[in-house]
Structure formats: structure tokens, C-alpha cells
Amino acid sequence: MSLNTFGHLFRVTTWGESHGPALGATIDGCPPGVPISEEMIQHWLDKRKPGQNKYTTQRREPDQVRILSGVFEGVTTGTPVQLMIENTDQRSKDYRDIMDKFRPGHADITYYQKYGVRDYRGGGRSSARETASRVAAGGLAREALKALAPNLQITGYMTRMGAHEIDRAAFDWGQIGQNPFWTPDATAAEIWAEYLDGLRKSGSSVGAVIEVTARGMPAGIGAPVYGKLDTDLAAAMMSINAVKGVEIGEGMSAAMLTGELNADEITMGPDGPVYSSNHAGGILGGISTGQDVVVRFAVKPTSSILLTRKTITKAGEETEIITKGRHDPCVGIRAVPVGEAMMACVLLDHVLLHRGQVGSNQGKIG
């Protein structure tokens, strides 16, 4: 299987399977001298860790990261950084009943059609467990960004669960870490808790929308025409397991606006350009404007559910399936730190590209 690597200068290769002995990431292109430790990366992995509450999979994984190379005396050396996370709570026997059956809505059927090999133990590489590697890599990217873009803050949060959406008027940054759904709306968190609890007990699942915002973003990052910042952000978010749609800024809703409503008017402020709105999501022509970069992605419902569904076997026989085991009733909850990690990796990659080609912004305003 090829194409397990993303990035241009900051390149991340993830490896490992859901029920194998370990998984991890190999990171090439990290600048030397970045202060890093296992504890610093662990902070972000703990946000994604399974089994933290009843609304996520009850698989008990400590997700303890180990740095195997590329770091000496607490700083990166400029050589490849190897990160490893051991799997300690696999229960492959939970999947024996479906070893020859394909889960509707799951990638196990397309993996088999492509490779002719069926790793039924939780889905192998198609499992959301792979995203732990991305979060580890994102932890390193965040530390590198502290030196290159010190004002940058990357924050992810859930804005929708199924048919239930947050009230934007009640948006509170301080609420995001105060509830199990990483949502900025305290009232929505209460509604979602009751809704998801009922859904979980019924054996079903539900989708979600996650938004990731980069505040303090410098202007001028990104490149036309095929190296656009939003192109790589969209690809990064779309590569996350279960993601079926990505928007930048106004996204699909921009099609409903007129030109005068969509255009973000510009005035001159004491520190440079000031925009009246941010329909563009902080990116114009593939290059950052200096406003918040706003990315939104939709996650489909978890395919592994306890309700009977029609399917087929590898032999082509029609049958029914119920997926046992431990699964997220709303995988969007743990997708929040994954989205943050992918944002961090892409932004660092583009900051490095910008520094290599331009150095500093050439077009000074005011």
C-alpha cells in the first residue's frame, strides 16, 4: 500500500494497524532545535484517547507515545523523528463473526476489492485508530509553529451532531474544553448528551460537523495555483477517516450569497488591513489574508453498529450483520483533536515553504 505520506517539506508517514502491536508516524523535514518531549506530545494524544467517557469507544488504550529517533537532549536534530504508540487493548476476537462479512458503509469492502487481503481485526489501516499517529505528528508540528508563528492558536470544536446544531450567538471559546463534545455552546452540550446517550443505548450511531480555526494566522502563507493553502487543508481534512465533506470559510453557503454580501470589505487599521467579515475563511487565491483560517468538515456515522443490516460475504452470498465490539457512537467527538493535528501539520508545512521561497512577505501595506 503506497500513499501513506502527506506534506511537502514537513512530511508525515503513518504506519501500523488497529489491532497490530503498534502504530506511529515517521516525520521528515522537522526543523532542528525544536524543543520537544514525549510529555509535550502526550498532552495532545490524551485529548483523542479512547475510553474517556461513555460517549466514546470503551477500548482502553493509554496511547503512550515514545520518541525513537530524531531528538537529542530535548530538541529535534533535523533528522527523521520516529514516534511509536503501542496497542495494548486489542480484542480481535470481537470481529471473528464478521471475518467474511462486509460492514455496510465501511471501507473493508473496498480494501478487499483493491488488495485482495482482508484484515478483519477492526479494519486495519481503515480504522480510526490510525489517527492517533496523526495527532502525535500534530503535537510536534505545534511545537515547531511556536517559534515560526508564535501568535498562532489552533482550536477545534464540534458545531453539529446529527440534526442538532450549536447556537452561534452562544459561542464561547471557554466552553470548548468543559464538555465531552468539545463544543463552544454549553446548552448544545446538554442536549447532545441526552440525545447521544439514547442513540448509544439503541446500538446506533450519528454523524457530526467539526470546525477548526487558526487564530493569529500570518498573512501571505500559501501558494498559487496548485499549492494553495486551502487545497492542502481540504485534502488533509478529507483524508481523515469517515470524513465526507470539507468547507473553507462560507463553503457551500457561498453559493447562496450575492457578490456584495460575499466580498469581505477592507479598510485600513493601525496594524494593517482590516476586513469587515470573513466569508473567505482567511484565504484568498490560496494565500492567507491574516484573518482566522476556518475549516469545517463533516464526519459520517460510525459504520460498526449493533443493529442488523443486510450485507454480503466474500463469496458473494447475501446475509445479515451485527457488529460487536467497542465503537464510537459519534466518531466526530474524537475527530476534533485529529482535525487540529492536521491543521497544524499543513500550516507548518506551508510556513516552511513560504520561508524557503520568499523569506518574509514582500508586499508591505501602509
RODO-2510 file (C-alpha; in nm, 4 decimals, decimal comma):
residues 366
     n   res          X          Y          Z
     1     m     0,0000     0,0000     0,0000
     2     s     0,1518     0,3320    -0,1111
     3     l     0,0499     0,6915    -0,0418
     4     n     0,0745     0,6830     0,3372
     5     t     0,2657     1,0136     0,3363
     6     f     0,1433     1,3737     0,3239
     7     g     0,3157     1,7130     0,3225
     8     h     0,5784     1,8881     0,1094
     9     l     0,8648     1,9914     0,3391
    10     f     0,7142     1,8748     0,6691
    11     r     0,6364     1,5185     0,5625
    12     v     0,4418     1,2731     0,7753
    13     t     0,4223     0,8999     0,7095
    14     t     0,1854     0,6999     0,9307
    15     w     0,2147     0,3249     0,9781
    16     g     0,0556     0,0389     1,1740
    17     e    -0,2846    -0,1228     1,2120
    18     s    -0,5708    -0,1027     1,4576
    19     h    -0,5029    -0,4478     1,6075
    20     g    -0,1311    -0,4803     1,5347
    21     p     0,1393    -0,4482     1,8015
    22     a     0,1881    -0,0735     1,7459
    23     l     0,1288     0,2210     1,5176
    24     g     0,3049     0,5521     1,4722
    25     a     0,4455     0,8226     1,2500
    26     t     0,7747     0,8966     1,0804
    27     i     0,8252     1,2710     1,0368
    28     d     1,0805     1,4060     0,7930
    29     g     1,1587     1,7738     0,7477
    30     c     1,1055     1,8997     1,1010
    31     p     1,3419     2,1931     1,1615
    32     p     1,6268     2,1311     1,4068
    33     g     1,6269     2,2853     1,7509
    34     v     1,2557     2,2449     1,8253
    35     p     1,2123     2,1722     2,1995
    36     i     1,0122     1,8510     2,2268
    37     s     0,9461     1,5705     2,4723
    38     e     0,7153     1,2717     2,4976
    39     e     0,5136     1,4614     2,7594
    40     m     0,4532     1,7525     2,5201
    41     i     0,3163     1,5202     2,2514
    42     q     0,1216     1,3167     2,5079
    43     h    -0,0817     1,6238     2,6013
    44     w    -0,2479     1,6198     2,2578
    45     l    -0,2848     1,2422     2,2405
    46     d    -0,4737     1,2493     2,5696
    47     k    -0,7407     1,4658     2,4028
    48     r    -0,8038     1,1917     2,1468
    49     k    -0,7575     0,8913     2,3791
    50     p    -1,0450     0,6379     2,3726
    51     g    -1,2482     0,5367     2,6761
    52     q    -1,2514     0,8782     2,8465
    53     n    -1,6306     0,8865     2,8829
    54     k    -1,9404     0,6870     2,7874
    55     y    -1,9784     0,8766     2,4600
    56     t    -1,6649     0,7239     2,3011
    57     t    -1,5396     0,3708     2,2368
    58     q    -1,4615     0,1845     2,5600
    59     r    -1,1387     0,0414     2,4212
    60     r    -0,8840     0,1204     2,6934
    61     e    -0,5679     0,2445     2,5277
    62     p    -0,3193     0,4650     2,7166
    63     d    -0,1870     0,5871     2,3780
    64     q     0,1543     0,6351     2,5354
    65     v     0,3900     0,7835     2,2773
    66     r     0,7608     0,7009     2,2514
    67     i     1,0175     0,9058     2,0593
    68     l     1,2569     0,6606     1,8922
    69     s     1,4743     0,8946     1,6847
    70     g     1,5380     1,2498     1,5712
    71     v     1,5582     1,4067     1,9187
    72     f     1,8713     1,4653     2,1284
    73     e     1,8929     1,6424     2,4629
    74     g     1,5347     1,7620     2,4355
    75     v     1,5448     1,9187     2,0869
    76     t     1,4933     1,7936     1,7326
    77     t     1,8119     1,7261     1,5373
    78     g     1,6713     1,7869     1,1883
    79     t     1,6769     1,4140     1,1097
    80     p     1,3633     1,1955     1,0840
    81     v     1,1573     1,1797     1,4028
    82     q     1,0077     0,8380     1,4702
    83     l     0,7045     0,8214     1,7005
    84     m     0,5531     0,4956     1,8240
    85     i     0,2303     0,4163     2,0111
    86     e     0,1805     0,0597     2,1299
    87     n    -0,1597    -0,1092     2,1098
    88     t    -0,2393    -0,2711     2,4431
    89     d    -0,6150    -0,3406     2,4460
    90     q    -0,6899    -0,5212     2,1198
    91     r    -0,9832    -0,7639     2,1230
    92     s    -0,9613    -0,9171     1,7774
    93     k    -1,1988    -1,1991     1,8777
    94     d    -1,4824    -0,9439     1,8722
    95     y    -1,4520    -0,9437     1,4921
    96     r    -1,4406    -1,3179     1,4209
    97     d    -1,8159    -1,3276     1,3495
    98     i    -1,7689    -1,0790     1,0642
    99     m    -1,4381    -1,2011     0,9227
   100     d    -1,6099    -1,2971     0,5947
   101     k    -1,8811    -1,0298     0,6019
   102     f    -1,8549    -0,6702     0,4822
   103     r    -1,9877    -0,3906     0,7034
   104     p    -2,2274    -0,1581     0,5147
   105     g    -2,0798     0,1910     0,4982
   106     h    -1,7322     0,0637     0,5938
   107     a    -1,4133     0,0611     0,3874
   108     d    -1,3451    -0,3077     0,4499
   109     i    -1,5204    -0,3987     0,1224
   110     t    -1,3156    -0,1569    -0,0908
   111     y    -0,9879    -0,2527     0,0790
   112     y    -1,0621    -0,6160    -0,0109
   113     q    -1,1595    -0,5266    -0,3681
   114     k    -0,8314    -0,3392    -0,4093
   115     y    -0,5785    -0,5562    -0,2230
   116     g    -0,7429    -0,8985    -0,2029
   117     v    -0,6475    -0,9273     0,1651
   118     r    -0,8975    -0,8899     0,4478
   119     d    -0,7697    -0,7662     0,7848
   120     y    -1,0979    -0,8026     0,9704
   121     r    -0,9447    -0,7068     1,3085
   122     g    -1,1065    -0,3693     1,3498
   123     g    -1,0433    -0,2614     0,9933
   124     g    -0,6630    -0,2471     0,9865
   125     r    -0,5450     0,0738     0,8201
   126     s    -0,9022     0,1900     0,7552
   127     s    -0,9676     0,2073     1,1303
   128     a    -0,9916     0,5470     1,3001
   129     r    -0,7180     0,4153     1,5318
   130     e    -0,4738     0,5295     1,2607
   131     t    -0,5491     0,8889     1,3550
   132     a    -0,3521     0,8544     1,6799
   133     s    -0,0393     0,8731     1,4616
   134     r    -0,1596     1,1988     1,3082
   135     v    -0,2269     1,3538     1,6485
   136     a     0,1264     1,2634     1,7605
   137     a     0,2714     1,4260     1,4484
   138     g     0,0496     1,7290     1,5037
   139     g     0,1906     1,7671     1,8543
   140     l     0,5387     1,8033     1,7068
   141     a     0,4100     2,0454     1,4408
   142     r     0,2549     2,2667     1,7091
   143     e     0,5868     2,2960     1,8912
   144     a     0,7673     2,3945     1,5704
   145     l     0,4998     2,6541     1,4940
   146     k     0,5598     2,8212     1,8311
   147     a     0,8932     2,9505     1,7011
   148     l     0,7847     3,0281     1,3435
   149     a     0,4352     3,1702     1,4090
   150     p     0,4209     3,2448     1,7835
   151     n     0,0752     3,4075     1,7774
   152     l    -0,0921     3,1117     1,6093
   153     q    -0,3633     2,9259     1,8031
   154     i    -0,5342     2,6202     1,6551
   155     t    -0,8667     2,5209     1,8109
   156     g    -1,1170     2,2589     1,7002
   157     y    -1,4758     2,2201     1,8179
   158     m    -1,7960     2,0399     1,7217
   159     t    -2,0717     2,2527     1,5709
   160     r    -2,3284     1,9855     1,4827
   161     m    -2,4296     1,6381     1,5963
   162     g    -2,6851     1,4842     1,3634
   163     a    -2,9723     1,7303     1,3277
   164     h    -2,8649     1,9312     1,6344
   165     e    -2,6533     2,2425     1,5690
   166     i    -2,4921     2,4948     1,8031
   167     d    -2,6281     2,8448     1,8537
   168     r    -2,3588     3,0713     1,7073
   169     a    -2,4847     3,3555     1,9264
   170     a    -2,3922     3,1478     2,2319
   171     f    -2,0397     3,0695     2,1053
   172     d    -1,7962     3,0668     2,3996
   173     w    -1,4308     2,9699     2,3457
   174     g    -1,4020     2,8927     2,7159
   175     q    -1,6671     2,6202     2,6949
   176     i    -1,4820     2,4053     2,4425
   177     g    -1,2766     2,2118     2,6963
   178     q    -1,5542     2,1964     2,9555
   179     n    -1,7725     1,9258     2,7976
   180     p    -1,7149     1,5842     2,6352
   181     f    -1,8140     1,7099     2,2889
   182     w    -1,5594     1,9947     2,2527
   183     t    -1,8445     2,2316     2,1731
   184     p    -1,8495     2,6087     2,2383
   185     d    -2,2213     2,6029     2,3255
   186     a    -2,2989     2,4805     2,6805
   187     t    -2,6703     2,4381     2,6090
   188     a    -2,5988     2,2293     2,2989
   189     a    -2,3693     2,0061     2,5065
   190     e    -2,6578     1,9248     2,7404
   191     i    -2,8932     1,8451     2,4528
   192     w    -2,6309     1,6333     2,2761
   193     a    -2,5556     1,4350     2,5923
   194     e    -2,9159     1,3189     2,6253
   195     y    -2,9517     1,2580     2,2521
   196     l    -2,6305     1,0558     2,2170
   197     d    -2,6957     0,8552     2,5307
   198     g    -3,0222     0,7308     2,3818
   199     l    -2,8597     0,6612     2,0475
   200     r    -2,5730     0,4721     2,2135
   201     k    -2,8114     0,2501     2,4114
   202     s    -3,0071     0,1728     2,0941
   203     g    -2,6895     0,0439     1,9278
   204     s    -2,6816     0,3075     1,6529
   205     s    -2,4502     0,5984     1,5704
   206     v    -2,4629     0,9515     1,4307
   207     g    -2,2508     1,1923     1,2269
   208     a    -2,1100     1,5327     1,3173
   209     v    -1,9581     1,8553     1,1861
   210     i    -1,6258     1,9777     1,3248
   211     e    -1,4802     2,3244     1,2739
   212     v    -1,1114     2,4052     1,3157
   213     t    -0,9968     2,7671     1,3474
   214     a    -0,6419     2,9030     1,3307
   215     r    -0,6300     3,2398     1,5077
   216     g    -0,3279     3,4690     1,4824
   217     m    -0,2525     3,3430     1,1326
   218     p     0,0162     3,5443     0,9464
   219     a    -0,0705     3,6797     0,6019
   220     g     0,0974     3,5547     0,2852
   221     i     0,1093     3,1810     0,3614
   222     g     0,0182     2,9510     0,0720
   223     a     0,0984     2,9485    -0,2991
   224     p    -0,0891     2,9609    -0,6293
   225     v    -0,2005     2,7719    -0,8315
   226     y    -0,1645     2,4088    -0,7317
   227     g    -0,0034     2,4702    -0,3939
   228     k    -0,2949     2,6602    -0,2414
   229     l    -0,3227     2,6596     0,1352
   230     d    -0,6911     2,5706     0,1146
   231     t    -0,6164     2,2903    -0,1333
   232     d    -0,3852     2,1191     0,1130
   233     l    -0,6137     2,1873     0,4094
   234     a    -0,9079     2,0348     0,2249
   235     a    -0,7029     1,7294     0,1267
   236     a    -0,5748     1,6888     0,4824
   237     m    -0,9216     1,7002     0,6376
   238     m    -1,0703     1,4793     0,3668
   239     s    -0,8050     1,2164     0,4411
   240     i    -0,9327     1,1724     0,7981
   241     n    -1,1295     0,8514     0,8453
   242     a    -1,5076     0,8915     0,7957
   243     v    -1,4888     1,2481     0,6576
   244     k    -1,7290     1,3024     0,3654
   245     g    -1,7211     1,6793     0,3146
   246     v    -1,4933     1,9811     0,3707
   247     e    -1,5626     2,3555     0,3627
   248     i    -1,3369     2,6607     0,3842
   249     g    -1,4971     2,9716     0,5321
   250     e    -1,8501     3,0148     0,3994
   251     g    -1,8058     2,6959     0,1998
   252     m    -2,1146     2,5655     0,0205
   253     s    -2,3224     2,8521     0,1604
   254     a    -2,1236     3,0957    -0,0553
   255     a    -2,3323     2,9762    -0,3486
   256     m    -2,6367     3,1414    -0,1878
   257     l    -2,4726     3,4836    -0,1462
   258     t    -2,4575     3,7779    -0,3865
   259     g    -2,1280     3,9388    -0,4734
   260     e    -2,1720     4,2358    -0,2416
   261     l    -2,2620     4,0096     0,0512
   262     n    -1,9816     3,7611    -0,0057
   263     a    -1,7000     4,0154    -0,0511
   264     d    -1,5115     4,0870     0,2725
   265     e    -1,4731     4,4670     0,2607
   266     i    -1,1308     4,6052     0,3508
   267     t    -1,0357     4,9138     0,5495
   268     m    -0,7004     5,0260     0,6852
   269     g    -0,6339     4,9764     1,0532
   270     p    -0,3383     5,0813     1,2689
   271     d    -0,1618     4,7476     1,2104
   272     g    -0,2647     4,6806     0,8511
   273     p    -0,5722     4,5701     0,6570
   274     v    -0,8975     4,5136     0,8481
   275     y    -1,1766     4,3007     0,6997
   276     s    -1,5460     4,3581     0,7668
   277     s    -1,6235     3,9846     0,7594
   278     n    -1,4573     3,6511     0,6893
   279     h    -1,6626     3,4694     0,4279
   280     a    -1,3338     3,3629     0,2644
   281     g    -1,2255     3,1700     0,5724
   282     g    -0,8977     3,3608     0,5901
   283     i    -0,7736     3,2502     0,2461
   284     l    -0,7873     3,4308    -0,0913
   285     g    -0,6313     3,2823    -0,4043
   286     g    -0,4851     3,0043    -0,1921
   287     i    -0,2924     3,2528     0,0272
   288     s    -0,3744     3,3523     0,3853
   289     t    -0,5127     3,7028     0,4442
   290     g    -0,4083     3,7307     0,8090
   291     q    -0,7627     3,6633     0,9285
   292     d    -0,8666     3,3473     1,1084
   293     v    -0,8361     3,0403     0,8876
   294     v    -1,1627     2,8484     0,9251
   295     v    -1,2063     2,4885     0,8035
   296     r    -1,5133     2,2731     0,8554
   297     f    -1,5586     1,9012     0,7869
   298     a    -1,8440     1,6523     0,8098
   299     v    -1,7961     1,3069     0,9627
   300     k    -2,0357     1,0259     0,8738
   301     p    -2,1911     0,7985     1,1379
   302     t    -1,9770     0,5097     1,2626
   303     s    -2,0360     0,2095     1,0355
   304     s    -1,9909    -0,0546     1,3077
   305     i    -2,3288    -0,0655     1,4843
   306     l    -2,5270    -0,3189     1,6880
   307     l    -2,8312    -0,3057     1,4592
   308     t    -2,8937    -0,5759     1,1992
   309     r    -2,8088    -0,4718     0,8430
   310     k    -2,8112    -0,6547     0,5091
   311     t    -2,4738    -0,7325     0,3513
   312     i    -2,2761    -0,9929     0,1529
   313     t    -1,9839    -1,2253     0,2228
   314     k    -1,6535    -1,2589     0,0392
   315     a    -1,8111    -1,5488    -0,1501
   316     g    -2,0898    -1,3188    -0,2700
   317     e    -2,3623    -1,4692    -0,0532
   318     e    -2,6315    -1,2397     0,0838
   319     t    -2,6530    -1,2346     0,4643
   320     e    -2,7071    -1,0082     0,7651
   321     i    -2,4559    -0,8490     1,0004
   322     i    -2,4343    -0,7101     1,3532
   323     t    -2,1007    -0,5600     1,4545
   324     k    -1,9958    -0,6389     1,8094
   325     g    -1,7010    -0,4786     1,9857
   326     r    -1,6323    -0,1300     2,1149
   327     h    -1,7144     0,1575     1,8815
   328     d    -1,7774     0,5320     1,8953
   329     p    -2,1482     0,6216     1,8770
   330     c    -2,0273     0,9552     1,7344
   331     v    -1,6755     0,9362     1,5936
   332     g    -1,6871     1,3147     1,5470
   333     i    -1,6031     1,3644     1,9156
   334     r    -1,2539     1,2202     1,8810
   335     a    -1,2167     1,3729     1,5339
   336     v    -1,1766     1,7180     1,6932
   337     p    -0,8112     1,6727     1,8046
   338     v    -0,7418     1,4937     1,4748
   339     g    -0,8629     1,7966     1,2784
   340     e    -0,6459     2,0214     1,4942
   341     a    -0,3433     1,8000     1,4261
   342     m    -0,3958     1,8021     1,0501
   343     m    -0,4348     2,1805     1,0558
   344     a    -0,1058     2,2113     1,2495
   345     c     0,0828     1,9851     1,0076
   346     v    -0,0441     2,1683     0,6982
   347     l     0,0200     2,5159     0,8402
   348     l     0,3744     2,4268     0,9462
   349     d     0,4384     2,2763     0,6026
   350     h     0,3234     2,5975     0,4319
   351     v     0,5129     2,8238     0,6710
   352     l     0,8299     2,6301     0,5842
   353     l     0,7516     2,6527     0,2118
   354     h     0,6941     3,0276     0,2432
   355     r     1,0161     3,0768     0,4359
   356     g     1,2086     2,8755     0,1760
   357     q     1,0737     3,0618    -0,1270
   358     v     1,0047     3,4168    -0,0060
   359     g     1,1575     3,4551     0,3387
   360     s     0,9306     3,7352     0,4552
   361     n     0,6291     3,8997     0,2944
   362     q     0,7282     4,1266     0,0066
   363     g     0,4107     4,3314    -0,0340
   364     k     0,4043     4,5773     0,2546
   365     i     0,0792     4,7689     0,3051
   366     g     0,0764     5,1069     0,4756
***
